[in-house]
């Protein structure tokens, strides 16, 4: 049984299975590179640009650390989107997986917010132009300009803490979460990131910032796009309700259950545990199904030796045949 449990299914050979793990891997890359940048960046109006100039042009490998930090942020957003598309197209967002979907949507929003606040905080020539536009929009004078930069910087530093909290909820709903992809895939992905960083680093900065008078994309356009994105994400959180399907859970026949817990060993979501119950006037240990975790896959019913567990409303013979056919396809 241990050999069976430790055996990776064939579908795990598909890199798409690890989109979520790769997203977390890029998040870790951002944390390490972000700490390095934090130690050398001074978030004040007077010194922000000069400190960024030092990181990019003078500090050894600073330009590559900054470049990998930016590319990892972009890669994190792309992989997060791909992960969500895979979950939606493989019907993994309805109850009881809906908590994972909702936290995933919030994580995508937070990731975009971290990226945008980081770009503005960098205080490069382009971000300075947008900061000027934001100051003009909210009628903030030059003396209080530091407040915008401090707010953006604090926002950028504190949001990763929110990510950790959301990830705890996101992972807690998974019995055996693949937090990190296999070592080979991780090294391959990091190798691609390193290669792109080396081939296309951020260009050297001018000694003085040449802030453009006109924005490449108007600020109001960005506000409309971000507002539309927020509305879409809010609607996506309700997607599990629209795709709600009849759910069935495993039911244990306590009179026939021997308490061997073979069903618990094969349960992919750890939704079965041993519990003491009184059966026919006698206390004994039987299998107990945690309904909030059960996803109605029927693996336990197909594995039970004495047919003492089945899905509510399903026949044993049908379930056994479905499990057997699935086994034939993956072996």
Protein Blocks (a to p, Z undefined) as FASTA:
>chain_A
ZZmmmpccfklmpmklmmmmmmmmmmmmmmmmmmmmmmmcccbfklmmmmmmmmmmmmgh
klmmmmmmmmmmmmmmmmmmmmmmmmmmnopabcfklmmmmmmmmmmmmmmmmmmmmmmm
nopaklmmmmmmmmmmnopafklmmmmmmmmmmmmmmmmmmmmmmmmmmmmmpmbacfba
cfklmmmmmmmmmmmmmmmccddddfbdcddfbdfbafklmmmmmmmmmmmmmmmmmmmm
mmpccdddddddfklpgolommmmmmmnlpaccddddeehiacddddddfklpgolommm
mmpmnlpaccehiafklmmmmmmmmmmmmZZ
